Amino acid sequence: MTDCLFCAIAAGEIPADVVARTDAVVAFRDIAPKAPVHVLVVHYPNVASLAAEAPEVLAEMAAVAQSVADAECGGEFRWIFNTGATAGQTVFHAHGHVMNGGSLGWEA
């Protein structure tokens, strides 16, 4: 098993509620959701390096995020990336949080 939690989930080594998958991206429900719809769309160490090194994968992540939102919450969603520990990132693999399911406020 890899040391990366998200890589292990993507490889099927750790169970998860996967809602979408492509060759480069996996989307699964957050185990501690902060909204009625809270799905992680995962790839890469952080969003800035992803955008610089593989913009086509970031575009694929956006397409998967939209697909999840279309299926789960009428196509409307908030997509949040945390980059760095002080910003709230706990798994150091780029993952956008697709969130909705009501009127969302904002909490840090």
N, C-alpha and C positions, 0 to 999 in steps of 0.2 A: 504494500500500500504506500502511496506517496505521502509526503508530509503536508501537501496542500489539500485542505478539506474539499475545496471546490473541484480540484482535479480528480479526487477520489469519488466524488459524487458523479462527475461526468463520465468516469470510467465504470460506474455501476458498482463500485466497491462499498459505497455507503448508500443506503436507501434514501430516496427523496421523492417527493411528489413532482415529477417532471411534467411540465405542461407543453414544452416545445423543444425541439432539437434540430440542429443542422449539422453539417460537417465541422463547423468551427465554433458553434455557440450552443449552450444548453440553458434552458430556462426552467426554474423550479420554484415552488412555494417556499417562502421564508419560514423557518421554524419558530420564529418569534415575531409574527406580523404586527406592523404598526398601523395597518389599515385593513379593511375587509378584503381588498385585493392587494397582495404584497408578494410579488414574484421577482426573483433575482434572475437577471440575464447576464451570463458569465463568460469571460475570456480575459486573459492577459494580466500583467502585474498592476497597472493602473491606467486610468483613462487617458492621461496625457501621453504616456509612452505608446499606448495603443493607437491613438490618433496620429502620432508621428511615424510609427513603424508599420502599421497595418490599417490604414484608413478604411480599406475595403471591409475589414472585419468589424470595425466600429459601425460602418454602414449596415452590415449584416445584423449586428446587435440591435440597431435601431429598427430594422425591419421586423425582427423577432419581437421586440418590445411592442411595436404597433400591432402585430398579429395577436399577441397575448391580450393587449388592451381591447382589440376588436372582439375577441372571444369572451372576455371576462367583464368588461365594463364600458360597453358602447363606444369603444375607440378613444375615450378620453382618459388621460393618465398623467401622472407626475413621474419623471424619470430622474432619479438622484444617483450621483456617483460620489462616494467619499474617497478622498485621496490623502493618505497619511493618517497616522494614529490620532493626532490631535483633531482631525476632521471626522473621526468616528470609524475609520476603516479598521476592521479587526481581522479580516482575511485579505491578504495582500495579493489579490488577483482581481483585475478590473471586473466589477459587477455593478450593473445599473439596477436600482430598485424600481420596478414598475409598481406604482401605487395608485389606488383609487377605491371607490366603493362608498362614496358619499361625499359630503363637503369636507375637503381636507383643510386643516389649519396648518400651522407650522410650529414644530418643536425642534429644538436643537438636541 
